[in-house]
Amino acid sequence: MPNHSFFQNQGPFPITELASISSCRLEGNDQLSINDVATIADATPNTITFLSNKKYASELASSNASACIISEEFIKSAPTSMTLLIAKDPYAAYAAIAHHFYPSHASSLGPSQTETIHPSATIGNNCYIAPTAVIGANAVIGDHATIDAGAVIGQYVKIGNNANIGANTTISHSIIGDDFRCYPGVSIGQDGFGFATVNGKHVKVPQLGGVTIGNDVEIGANCSIDRGANNDTIISDGCRLDNLIQIGHNVRLGRGCVVVSHVGIAGSATLGNYVVVGGQVGIAGHLTIGDMVTIAAQSGVAQNIESGQTVGGSPALPIAQWRRQAMALKRLVKPKKNKTS
């Protein structure tokens, strides 16, 4: 169940309203009132749950939920007494309903009275800027922003509407679109890792680019996104970054990329649209990863990958080839049985 110490429930809502906002087909009691969202195991009467993973299908029969968001293939797993919202993508439908119960509204307290907001900064309407946050000269913050304590927004940074900036985040040299969310400890726009070695000494190469982030981007806690050495580092619309990710200078992520935690992407690598990168992957610099590529966890990518491929291993290979190699190695090192006399 949601933690109501931190999140304010806007319900209850009629089940018909929830069906409408999630584009689901309603089967069952259309007079039902729903008080909250919940997991299958934690649900209570008058709550709604969801089933998107078949491993939990067997638990649905004993759930106390009054309603469930479900796909066609799992309808038979639900008790006959349970009202169903039938969706093509139950997880996406659940997200819409959960947002309906717990909308992410910016605080209406307004800017705090603090000298850490530079007089030349532009702050939009209905923003909340926590004490100890710093807004630099000529920065522009759009409407409905929440900027938590300790965040530092550098001079000339531009951030669109509906931003949610986590505590102790630092953002410099960046232009960011609408509906941006980043979690605590994120660093965006710092110098890229650029050095030239001259007579045995590592000489800093000026990082003269910026960071451009599109609309509807989410960046997890303690991620680091370097600004470009000349052109910008680019994170396109709809990308999702997990925690503890390093994005090097001049990296380009296409639309809708999903990058899981502990990934490192070296400078000037380009990822196409809707690339999925598993945890602990390393991607070498200056590579091109095509659209719709999936990279398995702990892979090391050392060469370009064509669109549509799934790869794994280090160095990363087409997934079927990697699996064959892994099986061959397993057979090669399999202990021999001791001969008996």
C-alpha positions in Angstrom: 0.0 0.0 0.0 1.2 3.6 -0.5 2.8 5.3 2.4 0.2 7.9 3.4 2.7 9.7 5.6 4.2 11.1 2.5 1.6 10.7 -0.2 -1.9 12.2 -0.1 -4.7 10.1 -1.5 -7.1 12.0 -3.7 -9.7 9.1 -3.8 -12.1 7.5 -3.6 -13.1 7.3 -7.3 -15.9 5.4 -9.1 -14.6 2.4 -11.0 -16.1 3.8 -14.2 -13.9 6.9 -13.8 -10.7 4.7 -13.3 -11.7 2.7 -16.4 -12.1 5.8 -18.4 -8.8 7.5 -17.5 -6.8 4.2 -18.1 -8.6 3.2 -21.3 -9.7 -0.1 -19.8 -12.7 -2.3 -20.5 -14.8 -2.7 -17.4 -16.2 -6.1 -16.5 -18.1 -6.5 -13.2 -19.7 -4.1 -10.7 -19.9 -0.7 -12.4 -21.2 0.8 -9.2 -18.0 0.0 -7.3 -16.1 2.8 -5.4 -12.3 2.4 -5.2 -10.4 3.9 -2.2 -6.8 3.1 -3.1 -4.3 1.2 -5.2 -2.4 -1.8 -3.7 -0.4 -4.8 -4.5 -2.1 -8.2 -4.9 -0.9 -9.4 -1.5 -1.6 -6.2 0.4 -4.9 -5.3 -1.1 -8.0 -4.7 1.1 -11.7 -4.4 0.1 -12.4 -1.4 -2.1 -8.8 -1.2 -3.4 -7.6 -2.0 -6.9 -4.6 -4.1 -7.8 -2.9 -5.1 -11.1 -1.5 -8.2 -12.6 1.2 -7.8 -15.3 3.6 -10.6 -14.4 2.5 -14.2 -14.7 4.5 -15.3 -11.7 1.9 -13.6 -9.5 -1.2 -15.0 -11.2 -1.6 -17.7 -8.7 -1.8 -15.1 -5.8 -4.8 -13.3 -7.4 -7.3 -15.9 -6.3 -6.7 -15.1 -2.6 -6.4 -11.4 -3.0 -8.8 -9.1 -1.0 -8.8 -6.5 -3.8 -12.2 -5.5 -5.1 -10.9 -4.9 -8.6 -7.9 -5.8 -10.7 -6.3 -4.3 -13.8 -5.5 -7.3 -16.0 -4.9 -8.5 -19.5 -7.1 -10.8 -21.5 -4.8 -13.8 -21.0 -5.1 -13.8 -17.2 -8.8 -13.2 -16.8 -9.3 -16.8 -15.7 -6.9 -16.3 -12.8 -9.2 -13.7 -11.2 -12.0 -14.7 -8.7 -15.4 -14.5 -10.3 -16.4 -11.9 -7.7 -13.6 -9.5 -8.6 -14.4 -6.5 -10.9 -11.9 -6.4 -13.8 -10.4 -3.5 -15.8 -9.1 -5.2 -18.9 -6.1 -3.6 -20.5 -3.6 -4.3 -23.3 -0.8 -3.2 -20.9 -1.9 -3.5 -17.3 1.2 -1.9 -15.9 0.7 1.2 -18.0 -3.0 1.3 -17.0 -2.0 1.0 -13.3 0.4 3.9 -13.7 -2.4 6.1 -15.0 -4.7 5.1 -12.1 -2.0 5.5 -9.5 -1.2 9.0 -10.8 -5.0 9.7 -10.5 -4.9 8.8 -6.8 -1.6 10.5 -6.1 -1.0 13.3 -8.5 2.5 14.9 -8.4 1.5 18.5 -7.8 4.2 21.1 -7.1 3.7 22.9 -3.8 1.9 26.1 -3.8 4.0 27.7 -1.1 5.8 29.8 -3.5 9.6 30.7 -3.6 11.2 30.9 -0.2 12.5 34.2 1.0 16.2 33.6 0.6 19.1 35.4 -0.9 20.1 32.2 -2.7 17.8 33.0 -5.6 19.6 35.4 -7.8 17.7 38.6 -8.6 18.1 38.0 -12.3 16.7 34.5 -12.2 13.2 33.9 -13.6 10.9 31.7 -11.5 7.6 30.5 -13.0 4.2 30.3 -11.4 3.3 28.0 -8.5 6.8 26.9 -7.8 8.3 25.7 -4.5 12.0 26.3 -3.9 13.2 24.8 -0.6 15.5 26.7 1.7 19.2 26.2 0.9 18.5 25.6 -2.8 20.5 28.0 -5.0 19.3 29.5 -8.3 22.0 31.2 -10.3 22.1 34.3 -12.3 19.7 34.4 -15.4 18.5 30.9 -14.7 14.9 30.2 -15.9 12.6 27.9 -14.1 9.2 27.1 -15.6 5.8 26.8 -13.9 4.9 24.2 -11.3 8.5 23.3 -10.3 9.6 21.7 -7.1 13.3 22.2 -6.2 14.3 20.5 -3.1 16.8 21.5 -0.4 20.5 21.8 -1.3 19.9 21.7 -5.1 22.0 24.1 -7.1 20.8 25.4 -10.5 23.6 27.2 -12.3 23.6 30.4 -14.2 21.7 30.5 -17.5 20.3 27.0 -17.0 16.8 26.7 -18.4 14.3 24.2 -17.1 10.7 23.8 -18.5 7.4 23.4 -16.7 6.5 20.7 -14.1 10.1 20.0 -13.1 10.8 18.0 -9.9 14.5 18.5 -8.8 15.7 16.2 -6.0 17.7 17.3 -3.0 21.4 18.0 -3.5 21.2 17.9 -7.3 23.5 20.2 -9.3 22.6 21.3 -12.7 24.8 23.6 -14.9 25.3 24.3 -18.6 21.9 22.7 -19.4 18.7 23.3 -21.2 15.9 21.0 -20.0 12.4 20.4 -21.3 9.1 20.0 -19.6 8.0 17.2 -17.2 11.6 16.6 -16.0 12.3 14.6 -12.9 15.6 13.9 -11.2 16.2 12.2 -7.9 18.6 13.2 -5.1 22.3 13.6 -5.8 22.1 13.9 -9.6 24.9 15.9 -11.3 24.2 17.4 -14.8 26.5 19.6 -16.8 29.8 19.2 -15.1 33.1 19.0 -17.1 33.5 15.9 -19.2 36.5 13.7 -18.7 38.7 15.3 -21.3 42.5 15.3 -21.0 45.5 15.5 -23.4 48.7 14.0 -22.2 51.6 16.4 -22.9 55.1 15.5 -21.9 53.8 13.1 -19.3 51.3 15.6 -17.9 47.5 15.3 -18.2 46.3 18.7 -19.5 42.6 19.5 -19.1 40.7 20.0 -22.4 38.1 22.7 -22.0 34.6 21.3 -22.1 32.7 24.0 -24.0 29.4 22.2 -24.8 26.3 21.8 -22.7 23.6 19.3 -21.9 20.3 19.2 -23.7 17.5 17.2 -22.1 14.2 16.7 -23.8 10.7 16.5 -22.4 9.4 13.7 -20.1 12.8 12.6 -18.9 13.5 10.9 -15.6 17.0 10.5 -14.1 17.7 8.3 -11.0 19.6 9.2 -7.9 23.3 9.9 -8.1 23.5 9.8 -11.9 26.2 11.9 -13.6 25.8 13.5 -17.0 28.8 15.3 -18.4 28.4 18.3 -20.6 29.8 18.1 -24.1 33.4 18.9 -25.1 32.1 21.1 -27.9 28.6 20.0 -29.0 26.0 19.1 -26.4 25.4 15.9 -24.6 21.9 15.0 -25.6 19.2 13.0 -23.7 16.1 12.9 -25.9 12.4 12.8 -25.0 11.0 10.1 -22.9 14.3 8.6 -21.6 14.4 6.8 -18.3 17.7 6.5 -16.4 18.0 4.3 -13.2 20.4 5.2 -10.3 24.2 5.5 -10.5 24.7 5.9 -14.2 27.6 7.8 -15.8 26.9 9.5 -19.2 30.1 10.8 -20.7 30.6 14.0 -22.8 28.9 14.2 -26.1 26.9 11.1 -25.6 23.6 11.1 -27.5 20.6 9.0 -26.3 17.7 8.7 -28.7 14.0 8.8 -27.7 12.7 6.5 -25.1 15.9 4.8 -24.1 15.9 2.8 -20.8 19.2 2.5 -19.0 19.4 0.4 -15.9 21.7 1.1 -12.9 25.5 1.0 -12.8 25.9 1.6 -16.6 28.8 3.6 -18.0 28.5 5.2 -21.4 31.8 6.6 -22.7 32.1 9.9 -24.6 30.6 10.4 -28.0 28.7 7.1 -28.0 25.3 7.4 -29.8 22.3 5.3 -28.8 19.3 5.2 -31.1 15.7 5.3 -30.2 14.2 2.9 -27.6 17.5 1.2 -26.7 17.4 -0.9 -23.5 20.6 -1.2 -21.6 20.8 -3.7 -18.7 22.6 -3.1 -15.4 26.4 -2.9 -15.2 26.9 -2.5 -18.9 29.9 -0.7 -20.2 29.7 1.0 -23.6 32.9 2.2 -25.2 33.3 5.7 -26.7 32.4 6.8 -30.2 30.2 3.7 -30.9 26.8 3.8 -32.6 24.0 1.6 -31.2 21.0 1.3 -33.5 17.3 1.7 -32.7 15.5 -0.9 -30.6 18.7 -2.6 -29.5 18.7 -4.6 -26.2 22.0 -5.1 -24.3 22.0 -7.7 -21.6 23.3 -7.0 -18.1 27.0 -6.9 -17.4 27.8 -6.7 -21.2 30.9 -4.9 -22.5 30.1 -3.2 -25.8 33.2 -2.6 -27.9 31.8 -2.3 -31.4 28.8 -0.8 -33.2 25.5 -2.6 -33.0 22.9 -2.7 -35.8 19.3 -1.8 -35.1 17.0 -4.4 -33.6 19.7 -6.7 -32.2 19.9 -8.2 -28.7 23.4 -8.7 -27.5 25.2 -10.0 -24.4 28.6 -10.9 -23.0 31.9 -9.1 -23.0 32.7 -8.3 -25.7 29.1 -8.1 -26.6 27.9 -10.5 -29.3 24.5 -11.4 -30.7 22.6 -13.1 -27.9 22.3 -16.5 -29.5 26.1 -16.6 -30.3 26.9 -15.5 -26.7 24.7 -18.3 -25.3 26.4 -20.9 -27.5 29.8 -19.7 -26.4 28.7 -19.8 -22.7 27.5 -23.4 -23.1 30.6 -24.5 -24.9 32.8 -23.0 -22.1 30.6 -24.7 -19.5 31.1 -28.1 -21.2 34.9 -27.4 -21.6 35.5 -26.8 -17.9 33.1 -29.5 -16.7 34.9 -31.6 -14.1 35.7 -35.1 -15.2 34.3 -37.9 -13.1 36.8 -39.9 -11.2 37.5 -43.4 -12.6 36.8 -46.2 -10.2 38.8 -49.5 -10.3 
